[in-house]
């Protein structure tokens, strides 16, 4: 379980395809603190640490994860948002994030607005995910509040701290991002369909 408050950025150092699995090696300031079997969210995807080595560690993504996330687009040198699992008893500063990506979206607009940024994303509405204004959304693992909500689009406003300390500053029009929709909203939507 995560909060969507990004702890640090990592840099992709190696990508190794083995069958349908993708082994991802990341350089990060938290690498030396990680233990094998620990969960870390990578652009919002919960993965298990399988190896550590000084300032680098490795995780493995299976086909299901690759198919539903932007991991198929990863390249060496990419910056990736990192968050270690919550510790019980800590404050929940973001919202409840499972680390289970629902689908990807494409960045369609980036507007600088006097020191903050306004991002708009479009996603495939055929997967029945929804956003609501003032509701929570996770974009590449970052807990955010939806500003505008459409049938297959939504917008978020980014403060300077988030812009600088996450990989949002690397986004451009056409960037593919991971989305995890609000877990409570997903349960409510499921109940209403029955």
N, C-alpha and C positions, 0 to 999 in steps of 0.2 A: 504494500500500500504506500502511496506517495501523496504529496501535497500539491505538486505542480510549481513549487518554488525552486528554481534552478540553483544548484549549489555551485557549479563551475562549468566551464567549457572543456571539452576534450578535443584532441586532434586525431583523425584516423591515420594510423601509421602503416597498417597492413590489412589486406583483404585476401582471404584464401577460400576458394570454393572447393568443397569436398562433397561430392554427390549433390544432394539438394541443399546441404547446409552451407552457411557462410560464416567463417571464423573471422572476427573483427578484432584487431589489436588497436588499442587506444592509448595515447599518451595523455596523462592528466595529473594534476596536483593531488588528487585523491588516491591514485593508484597504489602508493606505498601503504595506505591504510586499509586497503581491501583484503579480504580473505576469500579463498575459494569457496564457492556456494553462496556468496552474498548476492543479493539482488540490487541491480542498479538500473534506473530508467535512462534510456538513450534516445533522445528526441521523443520521449514519451513511451518508449517500448521497454518493458521490463525484461531484462536478460540476466542470466546467472553468470557470475565470474567463474571462469574455468581455469585460468592461469594468471599469475602475477609475476612481474619482474621489474623491481625498482620503480621507475616512473611510468611503466606501461602495464596493461592488463589485457586479457583476451576474453571475449564472450562469443557465443555461437547462436546464430539465428537460424531457425528451421524454415522450410518452404512456406508454411502458413504465415509466418511473420513477414517474410520477404514479400509475399504476394499482397499483403494488406497494408504494408508500410512503404515509406520512401527509401528503404534500405537497398532496393534494386538499383537506385541511382547514386549510392555512395561511391566516392572516389577518395584515393589517398590524398590527405591534406585537408579534407572537409572538416569544419568545426561542428561539433555535436554537443547538444545540451545534456548535462548529466545531473542526476539527483539520486542520492542513496535512499533506501527505504526509510520510512518514518520510524521514529522511536516512540513507543507508547509513553504517554505522559508529556510529550512535547506539544507546543501550540500547533494547531492546524491553520497555518497562515494562508493557504490557497484554498483548495477544495478537495474532496475525496477523489483521488486519481488511482485507478487500478494498474495502469501501465499496460493496458490492453487496447491497442489501436483499433478503432472501428473502420476507418478508411482514410484515404488521402484526399487532399484538396489542392487546388492550384491558386497561387497568389495572383490576383487580377489587377490590384491597384495598391500603390503605396503613395501616401500623401504626407509630406512634412507639414506640420501645423504649429508654427511658432514654438518649437522646442519639443513637441511630442510628435508621434507618428500614428497614422491611421491606415490600417491594412484591411483589405477586402479579399475574401477567399470564396471560391466556388467549389462545390462538391457534388457528387452524383446523388440526386435525391431518390433514385430508384432503390437505394439501400435502406430507405425509411428512417434515416436519422434526422433529428430536428434540432434547431436552436431556437431560443427565445431571447428577446431583448432583456438585458439585465441578468440573464442566466449564465451559467459557467460553461466554458469550453476549454479544452486543452489542445494547444497548437505546438507541435514538436516538444511536448512535455511541459509547456508553460501554461500555468493556470491563468485564465483571462476571463474578463466579463464581456459578453456580447453587447455591442453598441447598437448595431442595426442587424435585423434578422429578416431574410427573405426565404423564398421556397427552397432555394438551393445555394444561397449565399449568406454570408454574415460578415460583419466588420468588427474589428477590435481596435482600441486605442492603446498605444504603447508609450509609457513614460520613458524619459531618457535613461534611467537606471536599467530598465529591462532591455532597451535597445542596445545598450553597451555590453551588458553582462550575459546575454543569450545570443544564439545565432540569428536572431531577427536582423541584425545589422548586415548579414550576408544575403538576405532575401532580395530578389528582384522580381519583376513581372514574369510569371511562368514558373517560379520556384514551386516544387511539389513539397507539401508538408504533411505530417501525420496529425490525425484528429482523433481525440477521444472525447466523445460526447458525455454530458453529465450523466452519471450512473443513476441518479434518482429519476431524472427525466426519461431515461431508457426504460426503467421499470414502469413508470406511469404510462408511457406510450404503449408498452406491451399489454398492460391491463386494459387500456381503452380499445385495443384491436380485437380483444376476445369478445 
